[in-house]
């Protein structure tokens, strides 16, 4: 029976217990949904089986699928260009192309609506040329554009990391047999990239399903917007919990699909000899199109939004800036996001190690349960912990510890996915050889495994940090009284219509997030 549950080997009891405990903690918000739905099933079932819910299901799934496809189309070529080609300034392009991830979706949505939408800045410039009204960005097109531009780095980061670690021997052998470079990529490279693509695509899909800011500003009806309305109108938590349960079901479907794509693939080397870096592929006549593609992505996803922010900031500076409050908010953001990212990087390891080294039905279940918090909107995660804090753990309610716990569990999959991908590239026989020399499990991990998976772990830590520092609902509901961050300051200013004032903390948020990305790219982890 143990072999059926765990696959070929039974995992150590301590590892299994640690991973199971972390997964249970991540599933706490989903447990809240189950409690609420179970107590008031009549109301919940009416909400679940309502025809409007079916429409929300179709719209949300359609948006998630479209954004994931568009993000993949952008990220995979960009990853190959910045790793395998002779594109000039590859590290610069890689760093710039990753930076859109730090822009909060609600800020990005307003930037595009105000710059490119009807009555926006672009229309003001085109009016002298006879253009009276630009096409509306609101609805599905606007949500698709905004979410694609600010989520494609979730695929770009793991694909770049995988490309750098792939052994070029197989490609060179295929080229020596007369296959064209395009055929080699399709038959040799692409299959090895599928786990990274599938993992990143899963994160994009879950991000879209749980996003609230962009879909609200773009006036696109999705589950998250409907949940927010349910809570706002008389705090109807049962209907909102029922809709959240439907999101959990959608998450499970996505996890099953991702597991089928990535579960059976092996990426570690099997041949002897030391691995060497691949030779850059000459672009030749494709150099200018490649440069145009990279620069267009960076311009639309980064330069244009930052340019609008700078424009607003110059207007906001004329009314004065409270430097003390701005510095305090920045330090609060760093404290909450930094601690959450470090904790997530540590607690992701048991789940990743269990799933990659001891595959089986039970370990896969533990891994999938660990994704539960990310599938729920941030507002549902926060309200679930408000419920838990006020009724079970009152001393923790509205403390920094509760906020860090929420951020860690909500974004835990962002740390698990890169760590799992890195572990799959470490040959298990290296660890077995170290065990045969008398080293214990911790010694093997410290001396053999950890140095090889450090890049994946740091990539996960960076991803959690970049998301946690711009998290809004959890911070609004769970932060200690008076604990304001850059994200809450931005939301408060935009809520009052003070978009010029919100530009300055938004630029500070971008600068803080860009620094760790740059440092990690220099070490060859996140963006290289």
N, C-alpha and C positions, 0 to 999 in steps of 0.2 A: 504493500500500500504506500509506503514511504517513497519508493521509486516512482510510483505513478504521480504522486503529488509534487515531488521535487525534481523529477527528471533523473539524470544519471547519478547524482550525488545528493546526499542530505546536507543542507547548510548547517553551520554551527548554530547551536541554540541561541547564543548571545546575539549573533548577527540577525537571525530571524526575529527574535524578540524586539531588537532595536528598530528594525525596519517596520515591523507590524505596529509598534507604538507610534512611530512617526506617521505612518499611513492613517492610523486612527485619528491622530491630531489633525491631519489635513482634511479628514472627512467630517470633522466636527460641524462645519456649516451645513453640510448635507444632512447630518443627523438632526439638526434643528429643523430643517425642512420636513423630515419624516415625522417629527414630534407634532409639529403644527398641523400637517396634513392628516395625521392619524386622529387627532382630537376633533377635527372638524371636516371629516371626509365628505360630507354632503356638499359643503360650500366648495371644497377643493376640487371634487370631481366635476362639479358644474363648470368651474373655470377651465379645467384640463380639457374637457370634451366640448367646449364651446366652439362654434364655427370660427370665431375670431382668433382663437388659439391656433387653429389649423392654418389660418392665413399668416399669423406671426411665424409659425414654424417654417412655412415655405419661404417667406421673405428673409428670415434670418439665415436659413440654410443656403438660400440662393446667394445672399451677400457673402457669407463665409466662403462658399465655393468659388465665387468669382474673384474675391480678394486673394485667396490662396493661389489660384491659377495665375493671376496677374503678378503676384509677388514672386512666384517661382520663375516666371518668364524673365523677370528683371534680375533676380538674384543669381541664378545659375550662370548665365553668360558673364555677369560682372565678376563672380567669384573666379571663373576660369581665367578671365583677362588679367585679374590682379594677382594671380598665383602662377599660372603656367605660361603666360605669353610674355613677349618682350615689350609690353606696353610701358611707356616712359612714366616715371614717378608712380609706380604701382602702389607703394605703401601710402602715398598721399591720397590717391584715389580711393584706396580701401578704407582709410580712416574717414575721409569725407563722406563716402557712401554709407558708412555705418552710423554717422551722427544723427540722421533723421529719427533714429530710434529714441533719442532723448527728448524729442518735442512732444509734449502732451497732445493727445488726440483732440481734445476740446480746443486747444490753442490753434493747432493746425487746421481744424475745420473752420474756425472763424477767420483765420488768415486767408484761406482760399476763397471763402465766401465774400470777404471784404475786398479782396484784390481782384478776383476773376469773375465774380458773380454779377448779377444785375445791380446797377448803381454802385459798382465797385470802382477801385482806382483805375483799372484798365479801361473801363467804359468811359470814365472821365477823360482819359487820354485820347480815346477814339471818337469822342463826340464831334470834335472839329472836322473829322473825316466823314461824317454822315452816319456813324453807327450809333443808333439811338438806344438800343437795348441788347445786351449780350444774352445768350441762352442761360436759363436758370441752372444752377448747380445743385439745387436742393433735391432731396429724394435719393433714389438709388445711385445715379451717376456721381453725385457729390460724395456720398458715403464710400463708394467704390474707390474713387480717386484718392481721397484723404487716407483711408485705412490702408490702401496698397502702399502709398508712399511712406507711411510711417511704420509699416510692419515688415517690409521685404528684408530688412537687416536680420530678422529672426531666422531667415533661411540663409542669407549671405554668410553669417558668422560661422555656423557649423559646416557649411559646404566648403568654405575657404580652409577651415582647420583640417577637414578631411583630405582635401586636395593636396595640402602640404605634406601629409603623412603617407599618401599612397606611394607605393614602391613603383618606380618607373620601368622596372625590368619587363613587366608584362606588356606595357605599351611599346617599348622598344622592340620586343620580340615580334609583336604583331605588325609593326611597321617594317621590320626586316623581311616579313613574309609577303610584302607587297600590298598590304592594306592601306587605304588612304587615311589621312588624319581624321577625317569626319567619321569613317567607319570604325576606327580605333576608339574614338571617343564614345560612339554609340554602343559598341559591343564590349569594350574593356573598362573604360573609365566610368561611364554612366551607371552601370550596375553596382559598382562599388560606392557610388555617391548616393544611392537610393536610401540607405538608412539615415544619412544626414538630411537629405531632402525631405524624407517622410517625417523625421523628427521636427524639423523646422516648420514644415507645412502644418503639422498638428498644432504647434504653438501659435501659428498665425490664425488658424481656424478658431481655436479656443479664445484667442485675443479678440477676434471679431465678434464672436458670440457674447463675450462678456463686456464689450465696450459700451459705455454709456454716453460719454461726452460728444464724440463725433456724430453718432447717429441722432442725438438730440438736436445738435446745432444744425445738422443737415436735414432735419425734419423727416427722418426715415423711421417708420414704425417697426420696431424690433422688440424682442423679449425684454431687453434691459429698459427700454423706454417705457414699456407697458408696466413693468414691475415698479419703476419709480413712480409712475402715475398712481398705481394701486396703493403704494405707501403714502403718497402725499394726500390722496383723497380719503381722509378719515382713517389713515394708518390701517388699511385693509391688508393685514399681513397674511391671511389665509390664501387669498387669490394670488398674491405675489409669491408665496411659498410654492403654490401649485405650479406657477409658471417657471419658477426656479427648478422644480423637479423635472419639468420637460427638458430644461437645459442639461440637467445631469444625464438624462437618457440620450440626448444628442451627443454628449461627451463620450459616453460608453460606446456608441456607434463609431465615432471617430477613432477611439483607441483601438477597437477591434480591427478597423481598416489599417491603421498604422502598424499594428503588430504583425499583420499578414504581410505587409510590404517589407518591414525591416527585421522581423524576428528570425528568419532563417538564413540571413546573410552573414558571412564571415569576412572580416576586413584585415585581419592580421597577416603578416608575412608567413609563408610556409617554406621558403627557400633559404639556403645558407647564405652567410656573408653579411656584411654591414650594409645598412640602408644608406643610399646617397640621394641628395636632392636632384630633382629632374632638371634637365636643360630647358631653358625658356624656348617656347615655340615661336619662330619668327612670324610676325603678322603679315609682312609683305604688303600687298595691295589692300589688305584689310586694316591697315594701321589707322588711316583716317576715319573709316566707319567706326572702328573700336573706340577711338578717341571721342568721336561725336556721341556715341552711345553713352560712354562713361560721363562725359561732361553734361549731357542732357539730363541724366538721372540726378546727378549732384545738383544741377541748377534748379530743377523743378522741386526736388525733395528737400533741399537744404538752403541754397542761396536765396531763392525767392521768399520762403518763409522768414528767414533771418533778415532779409532786406526790409520786409514789411515791419518786422519787430524793431529794427533800427530806426526806421522812419517814425514809428510810434514813440520810441524811446526819446528821440530828439525833441518831440513835442512834449513828452512828459517831463523832461528835464527843466523846461521853462517854468513849471509850477513847483519845482523843488522836490528833493528826494530825502526821505528820512533814512539816513545811512545806518543809524543804530538799529532801527527796526529791520532793515534789509539784511544786515549782518547777522542779527539774531535769528531771523527766519532761515537764513542759509545754513547756520550752524545746526539748527534743529533738523533741517532736512538731511544734512550729512550724518548726524547722530542716528536718526531713525533708520535711514536707508543703509548706512554702513554696517550697523549692527545686524540688521535683518539679512543683508547679503552674506556676511561672514557666517552667521548661524545657518543659513540655507546651504552654503557650500559644504558645511560639516555634516548636516543631517541628510543631505542628498546622497552621501556616499554609501550608507548601508543599503538603501533602496537600489541604487545603481549596481552595487557589487552583487547583491542578491539576485537581481534580474539577469545579469550577464554571466555570472559564474555558476549559478544553480538554477537554470531554467526549468520551469515546470508549471503546472496549473496554479498551484498555491502562490508561488513567487510572482507569477504574472498578475495574479489578483492583487497582491500587495502593491505591486508597482502601479497598477491602474487606479487603485484606491488613493494612492498618493497624489494623483492628478485631480482629485475631486475639487479642491479649493479653487483651482485655476479656472474650472469650467463655470463657476458661478460669478455673477456680476459682483464687483467690489462692494456695492451697497448691500447685497444680500449677505456676503461674508461678514461685513461690519455689523449688520443688524443681528446676525446669528450670535456674534460674540458679545454684543450688548445684552442679548437675552441670557447668554451663559454667564456673563459677568455680574449682572444684577441679581440673578437667582441662584447661582452656584458658587461663584468666586468673586464676591463683592469686593474684597481687598484689592483685587487686580483691576477692577473696573476704572477706566479712564486713567490708566498708568502707562508709562512708556513701555513697560514689559508687555502689556496687552497689545499695544500697537505693533511692537516688534513681532510678537507672535502672529498677529493677523497678516502682516506683510510677508513673513517667512512662509507661512502655510499657503497663502494665496499664490505666491510666485515660486513655490518649491519646484514645479516641473521645469522651470527655466534653468534650474541648477542640475536637475536629474538628467535631462536629455543630453547635454554636452558631456557630462561625466560618464553616462552609459556609452555614448559613441566612442569616447576615448578608451574606455575599458575593453570594448570589443576589438580594439586594434592592438591590445597587448596579448601576445601569445600565452595561453595558460601554462604551457610547458615551462616558461621562464619561472613562473611562480612555483610550479611543482619541483623544479630543479633546486630552487632555493630552500624549499621545505625539506628536500632530500639531504641538504647539507646541514640540517639541524636547526634551522631558524624557525621561530614560531610564527603564527599568523601575523601578529603585529610587526614583527621584524621584517617579514617578507613585504608587507605593505609599505613600510617606511623606506626600505632600501631598494626595492625592485619596482613595485607598482606605482607608488606615489610620484617618483620622478617622471615616469612615462605618461601619466595621466594629468600631470600638473596643468598643462594647457587647457584641457577640457574642464577641469575644476575651476580655474580662473575665468574661463569663458562663462561658466554658469554663474559665478559670483558677480561678474560684470553685468550680466543680463538682469539678475535680480536687483542689483543696485540701480541700474538705469530705469527699471520699472518702478521700484519702490520709491525712488526720489520724486516721482511725479504722481504717485498714487493720491487720489482725492477722497473718495467716499470713506475709506477706512480711517484716514487721518481726521476727517471732519467729525466722525462719530466716536472714535476711540481715543484720540489724543488727550492728554491731560489738559485741564482748563488753562487757557492762556498759551498753550503750546501751538504756535502757528508756524507753518512751513511755507516755503516758496509756492508750493502747489495751492495751498489754501488761500494764500494772499492773492495769487493770480485769479482763482475762481471768485473770490470776493470782489475784486476790482471789476472783472468782466460782468459779474452779476449786476453790478450797479451801472454798467455801461461805461466804466472808466478804462477804456481799452488802451489809452496812452499810458496810464499808470501801471497797467498789467504788463506792459512790454519790458519794463526794466527788470522786475523779478524773473520774467521769462528768459531774458538774455542771461541773467546770472545762473539760472537753472541749466541752461544750455552750456555755459562755460564750465560749471562744476562737473557736469556729466562728460564733457569732452576731455577733461584732463585724465581721468582713469583710462578712457579709451585709448588715448595717445600713448600713455605709459605701457599699457598692455600690448599695444601693437609693436612698440619698440622691443618688447620681450618675446615677440613672436607667438602670441597666444590668441587673443580675441580676433584681431583683424588680419592675422597673417597665416 
